[in-house]
Amino acid sequence: MKKCAFLSMDSLEDYECYDHLLFEPFQKYGWSAEEISWRNRQANWDQYEAVIIRSPWDYQQDPKAFFEVLKEIEASSALLENKLELVEWNIDKTYLRDLEEQGITIVPSLWEERFDNGTYMDSFKRLSSDEIIVKPTISAGAEDTFRIPKDRADEYTGQLQSTFADRPYIVQPFMPDIIKEGEFSLFYFGDTYSHTVLKTPKKDDFRVQEEHGGVLKLVEAEPEMRQISRKILDLITPQPLYARIDLVRHENGFALMELELIEPSLYFNMDPQSPERFAKVFDEWMRNQ
């Protein structure tokens, strides 16, 4: 039986994780899979044929240490997926700017190196919005993410100053369709489309993650969503083993919220066929290496 590892974290107690649904289909294809924390310094990566980054959802607390581990895996005999170069590109939300330059519609964004009150107060005018979202360029799980209405902007100055004194951040208009309709996540395994999940926030919130009370629903992707997602995937080199593409309805079409190539939940619980689909793609992927 061939061995692979799912890179995880010390404890998933406060998270919703569905990677265990892969164990059985992986065995069907001759793979023994186990979860291992990226913080486990005793891990012998050479014992695995592949290490799949799955749920290290605390990496943003120490990105430098996280990358050191990924470099160790990359230097071992194990195949790291997604590739280190993809992680290095995708970990900072400035990748959105790269995609925009290649013709992808993203949520309008301002990029700031550190907090400046004048620039912050001017963001509402520059984005033509009465409500903005401020978040770090390196973040996960809506951590240190602020939703700020213009008439209360002064109330957030101190908190933003302490959070982003020496930390790059992104400013975007709040997208009302997140509340009205939700955020669409399209999942791809290799070149294979898998499924689409609509994520909506709980009442009086804007965060769509389950940990914040978000509600999930399996839906059919509209043709335009599939077209946009395919265009995005065609721009990514090297090809990722998995990708989650988050879209929100915007004006006359859809805008890219996030392209998740590092540790997105793939919501195997939402589509009963998706674990089998992932296992099949992974097995074929490894055969072609």
C-alpha positions as a printed Julia matrix, in Angstrom:
289×3 Matrix{Float64}:
   0.0    0.0     0.0
   1.41   3.37   -1.04
   1.52   6.08    1.64
   0.5    9.71    1.52
  -0.01  12.36    4.18
  -2.63  15.09    4.55
  -0.86  18.12    6.0
  -3.01  19.36    8.86
  -2.63  21.15   12.22
  -2.19  20.06   15.83
  -5.92  20.17   16.59
  -8.98  20.58   14.4
 -11.31  20.62   17.4
 -12.73  24.08   16.63
 -12.98  23.51   12.88
 -15.18  21.65   10.41
 -12.88  19.34    8.44
 -13.93  16.6     6.02
 -10.62  15.13    4.9
 -11.4   11.87    6.71
 -13.94  11.18    3.96
 -10.97  10.58    1.64
  -9.53   7.65    3.61
 -11.81   4.97    2.18
 -11.66   6.0    -1.49
  -7.89   6.42   -1.23
  -7.61   2.84    0.03
  -9.66   1.7    -2.95
  -6.91   3.07   -5.2
  -4.13   1.54   -3.11
  -3.25   4.53   -0.96
  -2.9    4.62    2.82
  -3.53   8.19    3.96
  -2.99   9.81    7.35
  -3.26  13.3     8.77
  -0.09  14.87   10.16
   0.41  18.33   11.67
   2.74  20.7     9.86
   4.15  21.56   13.28
   5.32  17.98   13.87
   9.09  18.43   13.73
   9.67  14.69   14.05
   7.9   13.86   10.8
   9.85  11.82    8.28
   8.54  13.07    4.94
  10.58  10.5     3.02
   8.21   7.77    4.16
   5.44   9.22    2.01
   5.1    9.25   -1.75
   3.02  12.4    -1.54
   2.12  15.09    0.98
  -1.12  16.94    0.21
  -1.59  20.29    1.93
  -5.08  20.02    3.35
  -6.0   21.72    6.65
  -3.09  23.63    8.25
  -5.51  26.4     9.16
  -3.15  28.15   11.57
  -0.32  28.7     9.08
  -1.0   32.43    8.91
   0.13  32.74   12.53
   3.68  31.83   11.49
   4.06  31.85    7.68
   7.85  31.73    7.9
   7.83  28.47    9.89
   5.15  27.06    7.58
   7.31  27.69    4.54
  10.3   26.09    6.23
   8.26  22.9     6.61
   7.05  23.03    3.01
  10.64  23.43    1.83
  11.62  20.37    3.87
   8.84  18.37    2.22
   9.83  19.69   -1.2
  13.43  18.56   -0.55
  12.3   15.08    0.53
  11.37  12.2    -1.77
   7.66  13.02   -1.27
   5.72  14.94   -3.88
   4.24  18.13   -2.38
   0.81  19.2    -3.67
  -0.02  21.85   -4.34
   3.48  22.82   -5.45
   5.59  25.12   -3.28
   5.79  27.77   -5.99
   1.98  27.89   -6.15
   1.79  28.29   -2.37
   4.37  31.09   -2.44
   2.3   32.93   -5.06
  -1.12  32.22   -3.59
  -0.36  32.94    0.07
  -0.43  36.71   -0.5
  -3.64  38.2    -1.85
  -1.62  40.34   -4.25
  -2.03  37.34   -6.59
  -5.44  38.87   -7.31
  -3.67  41.83   -8.86
  -1.71  39.44  -11.1
  -4.92  37.81  -12.3
  -6.61  41.16  -12.86
  -3.7   42.19  -15.09
  -4.42  39.06  -17.15
  -8.06  39.98  -17.7
  -9.82  38.4   -14.72
 -12.52  40.52  -13.06
 -11.8   40.75   -9.34
 -13.56  42.58   -6.55
 -12.25  46.18   -6.78
  -9.22  46.41   -4.49
  -6.81  48.89   -2.96
  -3.41  47.63   -1.79
  -1.74  49.27    1.2
   1.64  48.52    2.81
   0.78  49.88    6.26
  -2.01  51.8     7.93
  -2.36  55.49    7.21
  -5.46  57.22    8.5
  -5.77  59.66    5.61
  -5.5   56.91    3.02
  -7.96  54.79    5.01
 -10.57  57.55    5.23
 -10.19  58.2     1.51
 -10.86  54.54    0.67
 -14.64  55.01    0.72
 -14.41  57.7    -1.96
 -11.82  55.83   -4.04
 -13.99  52.7    -4.06
 -17.29  54.63   -4.41
 -18.66  52.64   -1.49
 -20.36  53.51    1.8
 -19.04  50.3     3.33
 -15.64  48.64    3.03
 -13.84  45.43    3.95
 -10.3   45.67    5.34
  -8.21  42.5     5.69
  -4.57  41.4     5.69
  -3.0   40.35    2.42
  -1.95  37.17    4.24
  -4.87  35.76    6.18
  -7.24  32.82    6.54
 -10.65  32.16    8.02
 -11.66  35.85    8.01
  -9.09  36.52   10.74
  -8.44  40.26   11.31
 -11.11  41.11    8.75
 -13.17  44.25    9.33
 -16.47  45.36    7.8
 -16.65  49.13    8.2
 -19.53  51.51    7.35
 -18.48  55.02    6.36
 -20.47  56.71    9.12
 -18.52  54.72   11.75
 -15.09  54.86   10.15
 -13.54  56.81   13.04
 -14.47  54.07   15.52
 -12.13  51.59   13.8
  -9.05  53.81   13.48
  -7.32  52.62   16.65
  -7.93  48.94   15.96
  -6.78  49.23   12.36
  -3.69  51.14   13.45
  -2.67  48.39   15.89
  -3.47  45.6    13.42
  -1.83  47.05   10.33
   0.93  49.28   11.69
   3.52  47.19    9.84
   1.33  44.74    7.97
   0.14  44.99    4.36
  -3.61  44.94    3.84
  -6.26  45.09    1.16
  -9.34  47.32    1.08
 -12.41  46.32   -0.93
 -15.99  47.55   -1.19
 -18.43  45.45    0.77
 -20.28  43.3    -1.76
 -24.02  43.36   -0.93
 -24.59  40.19   -2.94
 -22.69  38.26   -0.25
 -25.69  38.98    1.98
 -28.41  38.84   -0.69
 -27.27  35.67   -2.43
 -23.96  34.39   -1.05
 -20.54  33.38   -2.33
 -20.11  30.59   -4.87
 -17.21  28.14   -4.51
 -16.33  26.0    -7.53
 -14.04  23.01   -6.95
 -11.6   21.53   -9.43
  -9.43  18.45   -8.96
  -6.67  18.6   -11.53
  -8.47  19.35  -14.77
 -11.74  17.86  -13.51
 -14.65  20.01  -12.38
 -16.15  18.51   -9.22
 -18.93  20.53   -7.59
 -20.17  23.96   -6.53
 -21.22  25.15   -3.08
 -23.15  28.33   -2.28
 -22.05  29.8     1.06
 -24.23  32.35    2.83
 -23.55  34.14    6.13
 -25.75  33.85    9.15
 -28.1   36.72   10.03
 -26.3   40.01   10.8
 -22.93  38.66    9.69
 -20.89  38.79    6.46
 -18.49  35.87    6.97
 -19.46  32.72    5.1
 -17.2   30.2     6.86
 -18.92  27.43    8.81
 -16.91  28.37   11.89
 -18.69  31.75   11.81
 -22.14  30.28   11.27
 -22.15  30.25    7.47
 -24.66  27.99    5.72
 -23.66  25.7     2.82
 -25.78  24.5    -0.08
 -24.83  22.31   -3.04
 -25.86  24.08   -6.27
 -25.44  23.81  -10.02
 -22.83  26.21  -11.38
 -24.08  28.65  -13.98
 -22.32  28.37  -17.36
 -20.66  31.77  -16.85
 -19.17  30.59  -13.54
 -17.66  27.57  -15.27
 -16.29  29.74  -18.08
 -14.65  32.2   -15.69
 -13.22  29.39  -13.57
 -11.77  27.65  -16.61
 -10.16  30.9   -17.74
  -8.58  31.32  -14.3
  -7.31  27.73  -14.19
  -5.74  28.11  -17.62
  -3.63  30.98  -16.24
  -2.15  28.92  -13.4
   1.25  27.3   -13.83
   2.05  24.65  -12.75
  -1.36  23.02  -12.74
  -2.7   22.55   -9.19
  -3.93  19.21   -7.88
  -6.9   21.08   -6.41
  -8.36  24.55   -6.64
 -11.28  26.37   -5.11
 -12.54  29.41   -6.97
 -14.75  31.79   -4.98
 -17.03  34.04   -7.03
 -19.59  36.69   -6.14
 -22.23  38.17   -8.43
 -21.09  41.64   -9.43
 -22.8   44.14  -11.73
 -23.54  42.17  -14.94
 -21.46  39.1   -14.17
 -19.22  37.56  -11.52
 -16.09  38.78   -9.78
 -13.34  36.66   -8.26
 -13.25  36.88   -4.47
 -10.48  34.35   -3.85
  -8.52  31.65   -5.66
  -7.67  29.08   -2.99
  -4.69  26.85   -3.78
  -3.18  26.28   -0.33
  -5.56  24.81    2.21
  -9.17  25.35    1.2
 -11.89  23.19    2.61
 -13.06  21.16   -0.37
 -16.4   20.36    1.29
 -16.35  16.64    0.58
 -19.43  16.42    2.81
 -21.55  18.37    0.34
 -21.17  16.12   -2.71
 -21.17  12.38   -1.92
 -19.21  11.64   -5.11
 -16.48  14.22   -4.53
 -14.2   12.08   -2.27
 -14.16   9.32   -4.91
 -13.6   11.94   -7.62
 -10.64  13.42   -5.76
  -9.09  10.01   -5.05
  -9.35   9.0    -8.71
  -7.77  12.23   -9.92
  -5.01  11.96   -7.3
  -4.17   8.37   -8.26
  -3.98   9.29  -11.94
  -1.97  12.38  -11.02
   0.64  10.25   -9.21
   0.82   7.75  -12.06
   1.73  10.58  -14.44
   4.56  11.97  -12.31
